[in-house]
Amino acid sequence: MSFTTPDLCDDFPEKIQVVEPGFRSYGGNQIFSGKIVTIKCHEDNSMVREQVSTDGQGKVLVIDGGGSMRRALLGDMLAEKAVRNGWQGIIVYGCIRDVEVIAKLPIGVQALASHPMKTDKKGLGEVDVSVRFHGTDFIPGQFLYADTNGVLVSSELLI
């Protein structure tokens, strides 16, 4: 994959939303992009487990965890499952754990922070709903582009 988010900002300023800063890159792939699939959940990663078990070819999973700093919505086992199923990347508006393992996996992962506590499993959450955080709307089927400079969203495929 060859793009930088600054170049995309320069080339397509009218076609992108720039996500406000605050995410940290944790995955082995620093650059990733794909069609957005969303999950809205709070301190319960049951839907995350379901989604990373599906075909993720050409897709990025965007998890709206409400910015919770009390539980990790992604850990090494779910990240490894995402890799096996071809997911390009995962954005977590919340925390992840097992960061040493995730750093070695061939997947892009960005999150607000790390936290060692796992979530409860109550089967709660919504899939493929529009979510909004960090000043940006994440709409299923749109496209996300991420690197160490930042995260962008576009309704059009840019590259």
C-alpha positions, 0 to 999 in steps of 0.5 A: 500500500502506498499513500500518505494521509498528508498526500491524500489531504493535498490531493482530495481536500474536498473529498475527505474528513480528517479525524481529530488527533488522539489515536495511537498506532499499535499494529504491525502495519502502520498504513492501512485502508479499506471499506468501513464496517462499524460496531457500536458497543460499550465495554462489551466486545461480543460484536467485535468477536463476531465481526473479526470472524467474518471475511474482512478482505478490503475492510476496516473495522471501526469500533465505537467504544464510547471512548471508555478507558476502563476495558479493552475492546481488542486483544491479541486473540481477536486481532489474530482472528482478524488477520486470519480473516483478511481485515486490513485494520481496526480503529478503536475509540477506546482501549486495546490490550496485549499490545506487544503481540498486536505490534507484531501482527500484519494488521493496522490497529489504532486506539486511544490507549491500552488497558489490561482489563478484558470486557464483559461478554453480554452480547450487546452492541450494534453492527453497521450503524453510523457512528461519530467520534473525534469530529468525524462520521464513520458510515458503513461502506465509506472508506478509511485511510490511516497511517502514522500521520492520522486517519481520514474518511471519504465517501469515495474510493481515493486510491 
